[in-house]
Amino acid sequence: MKRRIYLNFIRLILPCVVILTVVLSVLFQNAAINREFGAVRENARLMADLLNSGIVGEIEFSDHISVAPDRPRLTVIAPNGAVLLDSMINVELMENHSDRPEVISALETGTGEDRRYSATTGLNTYYYTILLNDGNVLRLAHMVSGLAAVVAIAAPSAAVAVIAVLLLANIAARKVSARIIQPLSSIDLNTIDLNTVEYEELEPFVEKIERQKHEIDEKIAALRERTLAIEAITGNMREGLILIGKDGTILMANDAVRELFGEIAGQIAIVHICREEDFQHGVRECLGGKSVETRLERGGKHYSVFLNPVWADGAVSGAVIFFIDVTQRREAERQRREFSANVSHELKTPLTTISALSEMIESGMAKADDVSSFAGRINEQSGRLLDVINDIIRLSEFDEGGIAKEFTTFDMWELTEEVINALNGSLGDIEVRITGEHIDVTANRRMIDELLYNLIDNGIKYNKAGGSVTVDFEREDGYCKITVSDTGMGIAPEHHARVFERFYRADHSRSKKTGGTGLGLAIVKHITEHHVGRCELASVEGEGTTVTCWVAGLAVGS
């Protein structure tokens, strides 16, 4: 403020000094010019009187040419504009002067004057003309540059005076501004006391400042709290959020965006973090005022990107960009499509067989000896159809979450023995053995029975002649670890990630022979998840497969 007051004083004084100097200079110059012009007119009239009276005879001006530019120049011009005499230039070299304003005026009114640039002398010149008795025109010219020299004589003194005034004004401005600002500088805005305010005019402002100080403190506290809340909300969002300005600069990005694109240092342009053409086009469209939805694939994940412009005063001031991870949704849609197709196929195949065989029996096309065989196949396909339907119902129950816990405590080893006895008819030359320890668990017995049945049944179906299936139990970190290993054909590595999907078969030809529905491992996965566990698969093609399930629910004391 002190500097501003000082500068205001200088701004006030300096123009005054400059204006005063300019005015005085102009007045002085005008006075000097008028004085010189008056002298030129007097000399011209004197010379005209001498020529009219005949005192001065004919003069050869070419013998008296003056080379000093500050001396008056005398010229005699005939009525037709021809130059008769000149005191500086040989008349033979001069052009006709009939078009000169001062000559025309003298011929019409008796006198004339003009001020202009002279091509002859190369200087600005003042001309004064008088019509002589003999009809010729007498012209006396004075170089204006000579008048400026007169003004220049006073310039050093004027400059010294101006500098002195400016120095004094500078000192005065500093002292006055310091004196004015001192009472203001002594006010402590942190502990305002009206008794210390020297200027009465400032008391209302000081009181207002005190009120505003409290209001600002309250608003800052509220703003800080709101900022922390917004940061907590956006930081915990699974969706990515970016705010950009109208120039495309990133103003804010949450943690989800940093996980997606990496660390964002400072305010950088949105083009630098993602160069996908569709995304860039969407940003341009959005900043142009359109809401845009596009897709982005990054790091093996799929995102739906929503770009919405932010308007202020009828113009786009920025944009909000949301990144929503739709990978699971896309995967679920893919699985749903595959599931629908597989269900249709699995139901259509046995139904087609049943329909064809029953139609042959009904129409009498089947021989009496074949009816029993056809009935057996119909029964077989009906059983297969019933298995598929039951498995689909089981999976639907898991999806809807409508299965009751119905937990009881039982021995896993004993339950496995029951499952093996139930599969005894399909064992053939496959050996099934149990290893590990007896473990009591509290779980849904029917579900665990189904889990063991599916795993052991798969081990038998997809085994080699004379192979074996081993079921092992052990405790691990509060879980009952169930490991079912076989010595069968194994599964190629490219199928490992999808074997727990519904209706997925690594070997379709073998599955048709064994009569599998492709839902067994999907049901196993859901059962383990229902018991807060997980499944893993390890397999080497041609050597065998191992499926490991962790089931929570170790019985107390087990």
Secondary structure in CASP SS format (residue, H / E / C, confidence):
PFRMAT SS
TARGET T0000
AUTHOR 0000-0000-0000
METHOD secondary structure of the structure
MODEL  1
M C 1.00
K H 1.00
R H 1.00
R H 1.00
I H 1.00
Y H 1.00
L H 1.00
N H 1.00
F H 1.00
I H 1.00
R H 1.00
L H 1.00
I H 1.00
L H 1.00
P H 1.00
C H 1.00
V H 1.00
V H 1.00
I H 1.00
L H 1.00
T H 1.00
V H 1.00
V H 1.00
L H 1.00
S H 1.00
V H 1.00
L H 1.00
F H 1.00
Q H 1.00
N H 1.00
A H 1.00
A H 1.00
I H 1.00
N H 1.00
R H 1.00
E H 1.00
F H 1.00
G H 1.00
A H 1.00
V H 1.00
R H 1.00
E H 1.00
N H 1.00
A H 1.00
R H 1.00
L H 1.00
M H 1.00
A H 1.00
D H 1.00
L H 1.00
L H 1.00
N H 1.00
S H 1.00
G C 1.00
I C 1.00
V C 1.00
G C 1.00
E C 1.00
I C 1.00
E C 1.00
F H 1.00
S H 1.00
D H 1.00
H C 1.00
I C 1.00
S C 1.00
V C 1.00
A C 1.00
P C 1.00
D C 1.00
R C 1.00
P C 1.00
R E 1.00
L E 1.00
T E 1.00
V E 1.00
I E 1.00
A C 1.00
P C 1.00
N C 1.00
G C 1.00
A C 1.00
V E 1.00
L E 1.00
L E 1.00
D E 1.00
S C 1.00
M C 1.00
I C 1.00
N C 1.00
V H 1.00
E H 1.00
L H 1.00
M C 1.00
E C 1.00
N C 1.00
H C 1.00
S C 1.00
D C 1.00
R C 1.00
P H 1.00
E H 1.00
V H 1.00
I H 1.00
S H 1.00
A H 1.00
L H 1.00
E H 1.00
T H 1.00
G C 1.00
T E 1.00
G E 1.00
E E 1.00
D E 1.00
R E 1.00
R E 1.00
Y E 1.00
S C 1.00
A C 1.00
T C 1.00
T C 1.00
G C 1.00
L C 1.00
N E 1.00
T E 1.00
Y E 1.00
Y E 1.00
Y E 1.00
T E 1.00
I E 1.00
L E 1.00
L C 1.00
N C 1.00
D C 1.00
G C 1.00
N C 1.00
V E 1.00
L E 1.00
R E 1.00
L E 1.00
A E 1.00
H E 1.00
M E 1.00
V H 1.00
S H 1.00
G H 1.00
L H 1.00
A H 1.00
A H 1.00
V H 1.00
V H 1.00
A H 1.00
I H 1.00
A H 1.00
A H 1.00
P H 1.00
S H 1.00
A H 1.00
A H 1.00
V H 1.00
A H 1.00
V H 1.00
I H 1.00
A H 1.00
V H 1.00
L H 1.00
L H 1.00
L H 1.00
A H 1.00
N H 1.00
I H 1.00
A H 1.00
A H 1.00
R H 1.00
K H 1.00
V H 1.00
S H 1.00
A H 1.00
R H 1.00
I H 1.00
I H 1.00
Q H 1.00
P H 1.00
L H 1.00
S H 1.00
S C 1.00
I C 1.00
D C 1.00
L C 1.00
N C 1.00
T C 1.00
I C 1.00
D C 1.00
L H 1.00
N H 1.00
T H 1.00
V C 1.00
E C 1.00
Y C 1.00
E H 1.00
E H 1.00
L H 1.00
E H 1.00
P H 1.00
F H 1.00
V H 1.00
E H 1.00
K H 1.00
I H 1.00
E H 1.00
R H 1.00
Q H 1.00
K H 1.00
H H 1.00
E H 1.00
I H 1.00
D H 1.00
E H 1.00
K H 1.00
I H 1.00
A H 1.00
A H 1.00
L H 1.00
R H 1.00
E H 1.00
R H 1.00
T H 1.00
L H 1.00
A H 1.00
I H 1.00
E H 1.00
A H 1.00
I H 1.00
T H 1.00
G H 1.00
N C 1.00
M C 1.00
R C 1.00
E C 1.00
G E 1.00
L E 1.00
I E 1.00
L E 1.00
I E 1.00
G E 1.00
K C 1.00
D C 1.00
G C 1.00
T E 1.00
I E 1.00
L E 1.00
M E 1.00
A E 1.00
N C 1.00
D H 1.00
A H 1.00
V H 1.00
R H 1.00
E H 1.00
L H 1.00
F H 1.00
G C 1.00
E C 1.00
I C 1.00
A C 1.00
G C 1.00
Q C 1.00
I C 1.00
A E 1.00
I H 1.00
V H 1.00
H H 1.00
I C 1.00
C C 1.00
R C 1.00
E C 1.00
E H 1.00
D H 1.00
F H 1.00
Q H 1.00
H H 1.00
G H 1.00
V H 1.00
R H 1.00
E H 1.00
C H 1.00
L H 1.00
G C 1.00
G C 1.00
K C 1.00
S C 1.00
V E 1.00
E E 1.00
T E 1.00
R E 1.00
L E 1.00
E E 1.00
R E 1.00
G C 1.00
G C 1.00
K E 1.00
H E 1.00
Y E 1.00
S E 1.00
V E 1.00
F E 1.00
L E 1.00
N E 1.00
P E 1.00
V E 1.00
W E 1.00
A E 1.00
D C 1.00
G C 1.00
A E 1.00
V E 1.00
S E 1.00
G E 1.00
A E 1.00
V E 1.00
I E 1.00
F E 1.00
F E 1.00
I E 1.00
D E 1.00
V C 1.00
T H 1.00
Q H 1.00
R H 1.00
R H 1.00
E H 1.00
A H 1.00
E H 1.00
R H 1.00
Q H 1.00
R H 1.00
R H 1.00
E H 1.00
F H 1.00
S H 1.00
A H 1.00
N H 1.00
V H 1.00
S H 1.00
H H 1.00
E H 1.00
L H 1.00
K H 1.00
T H 1.00
P H 1.00
L H 1.00
T H 1.00
T H 1.00
I H 1.00
S H 1.00
A H 1.00
L H 1.00
S H 1.00
E H 1.00
M H 1.00
I H 1.00
E H 1.00
S H 1.00
G C 1.00
M C 1.00
A C 1.00
K C 1.00
A H 1.00
D H 1.00
D H 1.00
V H 1.00
S H 1.00
S H 1.00
F H 1.00
A H 1.00
G H 1.00
R H 1.00
I H 1.00
N H 1.00
E H 1.00
Q H 1.00
S H 1.00
G H 1.00
R H 1.00
L H 1.00
L H 1.00
D H 1.00
V H 1.00
I H 1.00
N H 1.00
D H 1.00
I H 1.00
I H 1.00
R H 1.00
L H 1.00
S H 1.00
E H 1.00
F H 1.00
D H 1.00
E H 1.00
G C 1.00
G C 1.00
I C 1.00
A C 1.00
K C 1.00
E C 1.00
F C 1.00
T E 1.00
T E 1.00
F E 1.00
D E 1.00
M H 1.00
W H 1.00
E H 1.00
L H 1.00
T H 1.00
E H 1.00
E H 1.00
V H 1.00
I H 1.00
N H 1.00
A H 1.00
L C 1.00
N H 1.00
G H 1.00
S H 1.00
L C 1.00
G C 1.00
D C 1.00
I C 1.00
E E 1.00
V E 1.00
R E 1.00
I E 1.00
T E 1.00
G E 1.00
E C 1.00
H C 1.00
I C 1.00
D E 1.00
V E 1.00
T E 1.00
A E 1.00
N C 1.00
R H 1.00
R H 1.00
M H 1.00
I H 1.00
D H 1.00
E H 1.00
L H 1.00
L H 1.00
Y H 1.00
N H 1.00
L H 1.00
I H 1.00
D H 1.00
N H 1.00
G H 1.00
I H 1.00
K H 1.00
Y C 1.00
N C 1.00
K C 1.00
A C 1.00
G C 1.00
G C 1.00
S E 1.00
V E 1.00
T E 1.00
V E 1.00
D E 1.00
F E 1.00
E E 1.00
R E 1.00
E E 1.00
D C 1.00
G C 1.00
Y E 1.00
C E 1.00
K E 1.00
I E 1.00
T E 1.00
V E 1.00
S E 1.00
D E 1.00
T C 1.00
G C 1.00
M C 1.00
G C 1.00
I C 1.00
A C 1.00
P H 1.00
E H 1.00
H H 1.00
H H 1.00
A H 1.00
R H 1.00
V C 1.00
F C 1.00
E C 1.00
R C 1.00
F C 1.00
Y C 1.00
R C 1.00
A C 1.00
D C 1.00
H H 1.00
S H 1.00
R H 1.00
S H 1.00
K H 1.00
K H 1.00
T H 1.00
G C 1.00
G C 1.00
T C 1.00
G C 1.00
L C 1.00
G H 1.00
L H 1.00
A H 1.00
I H 1.00
V H 1.00
K H 1.00
H H 1.00
I H 1.00
T H 1.00
E H 1.00
H H 1.00
H C 1.00
V C 1.00
G C 1.00
R E 1.00
C E 1.00
E E 1.00
L E 1.00
A E 1.00
S E 1.00
V E 1.00
E C 1.00
G C 1.00
E C 1.00
G E 1.00
T E 1.00
T E 1.00
V E 1.00
T E 1.00
C E 1.00
W E 1.00
V E 1.00
A E 1.00
G C 1.00
L E 1.00
A C 1.00
V C 1.00
G C 1.00
S C 1.00
END
